[in-house]
Amino acid sequence: MEQHAQLAAYQVAVTEGAFGELGSRSGGARLVQLGASGAVEQAQPPLGEADDPAHARRTIREAAAGMAGAGFTARDLERRCRRCPARFACPLQPEGASR
């Protein structure tokens, strides 16, 4: 089962004691998306039950290393670019290329 990165990050935070008084054992995670047609729920088992239990921590380390870098490479992700709030500053977009 593919891990949901955000849910996995929350689970790592729990196991690292981020919510001290609540304990450090994650029983899994759920994401509930509310909409006009009702709620859609995505469940994720505890990380210890994942095919690759270390995947979440690796993903967090990789993201942290990328965010700590000196620069960011603009990538064309068409389905996301149309809604991106940073289009005005992106060199790949007409409105950002002129800056």
N, C-alpha and C positions, 0 to 999 in steps of 0.2 A: 504494500500500500504506500503510495506517495505521501510524504509528509507535507502538511500545510506549514510553510516557513514561519508565519506569524504565530500560529498556535504552538509550534515547536519552540520558538524563542520564549514564549510565556512559560512553557513547561521547564525550560532550562532555568529561567529566573526563579521559579518555585523551588527547584532542586538546589539552587545556590543560596536559598534563604532570603530572597528578596521580600518575602511576606512573612518575616520572622515568626510572629505569634500564631500564624496559621500552619506552621510546620514546613517541612522541606520535602514532602513526598507528593509527587504529582500522580493523580489518579486518571490522567488523560486530560483532554481539552475538548471544548465544543465552541463552534462559531455559529451564531444564530443571526441570519440576515433577515431583517424584517422588510416586508414589502406589501403593496396593496393587495396582492393575491394570497397573503399569508406569510408564514415564516418558513425559511429553508434552513435546516440545521446540518452542519457538517461535524462529525465526531472524529476524534483522533485518540487512539489508545495511548497509554503511557509510553514514553520514549524507550524505556527498557524492553518493551515488546516489539519495537520496530525492527525491520530487517537489518538496518544499520543504526544502532543506538547512538553512535558518535556523529552521525550526519548533521544533526542540529547544531552541535557545538562547532563543527567544522564550518558550517554555513555562517554562523555568527562571526567566527574569526576572520573568514574571507571578507565578509561585509565590512567589518571594522578596519581591516587592512586597506580596503579600497577607499573607504571614507577618510582615512588618515593620509591618503596620498596627496601629492602636490597639485594634481590636476585631474580632471574628469574628461573622459572621451565621450563625445556626443555620439549616440547610437540611434539609428532610425528604427523606431518601433512604431510603425504606422498606426496600429490600432490604439496605441497609447498617446502618440504625439498629438492627435486631434484634440484631446482633452487636457493636455499638459498645461498647468498653470505657468510654466516657465518658458513657453514658446517665444515670448518677446526677447528673451536673452539667449536663445539657442542658435548657434551658427548654422544648423541644418534647416532652420525655418526662415522663410522670406522676411518675416518681421524681426528676426533676430540677427540675420546675416548682415544687415546694414549697420549694426552697432559696432 
